[in-house]
Amino acid sequence: MNCKDCSNKLDSYLDRELSNTEMLELQLHLEGCPDCADSYEFQASVKRLVKVCCEQDKAPDAFREKLRQILT
């Protein structure tokens, strides 16, 4: 796997939507590529932050639903 392939599959990896083989290939690439690992950490942090913010019920329901639709 190269960095471009990793970048293209990173969202699916974070959402656990890849096959077991693809998950392993991407994980191995992340372990050996600091740039892709940084990108993974950033995207994972953003997803965690959005999840936490959406669970706090501070935003209106319509906004939260629209955001969920955009992120999935």
C-alpha positions in Angstrom: 0.0 0.0 0.0 1.2 3.5 -0.8 0.3 6.8 0.8 -2.3 7.7 -1.8 -4.1 4.4 -1.3 -3.9 4.9 2.4 -5.3 8.4 2.1 -8.2 7.2 -0.1 -9.2 4.5 2.4 -8.6 6.3 5.7 -12.2 7.3 6.2 -13.4 3.7 5.6 -10.6 2.5 7.9 -11.8 4.8 10.7 -15.4 3.6 10.2 -14.3 0.0 10.1 -15.8 -0.5 6.6 -12.8 -2.3 5.0 -12.3 -6.0 4.7 -10.0 -7.6 7.2 -7.2 -7.8 4.7 -7.6 -4.1 3.8 -7.7 -3.2 7.5 -4.4 -5.1 8.1 -2.7 -3.6 5.0 -3.7 -0.1 6.1 -2.6 -0.7 9.7 0.8 -2.0 8.6 1.2 1.1 6.4 0.3 3.4 9.2 2.8 1.7 11.5 5.6 2.4 8.9 4.6 5.8 7.6 4.7 8.8 10.1 3.0 11.2 7.7 0.0 8.9 7.2 -0.1 8.0 10.9 -0.3 11.8 11.6 -3.2 12.1 9.2 -4.9 9.2 10.8 -4.5 10.7 14.3 -5.9 14.0 13.1 -8.9 12.5 11.4 -9.6 10.2 14.3 -9.4 13.2 16.7 -11.9 15.2 14.6 -14.4 12.2 14.6 -14.0 11.8 18.4 -14.6 15.5 18.9 -17.7 15.6 16.7 -19.1 12.6 18.5 -18.5 14.1 21.9 -20.0 17.4 20.8 -23.1 15.8 19.3 -23.7 13.7 22.4 -23.9 16.7 24.6 -27.2 17.8 23.2 -26.1 21.4 23.0 -26.8 21.8 19.3 -30.3 21.8 17.9 -31.5 18.3 16.7 -31.8 19.4 13.1 -28.2 20.6 13.0 -26.9 17.4 14.6 -28.8 15.2 12.2 -27.5 17.2 9.2 -24.0 16.9 10.5 -24.4 13.2 11.0 -25.6 12.8 7.4 -22.6 14.8 6.1 -20.1 12.7 8.1 -21.5 9.3 7.1 
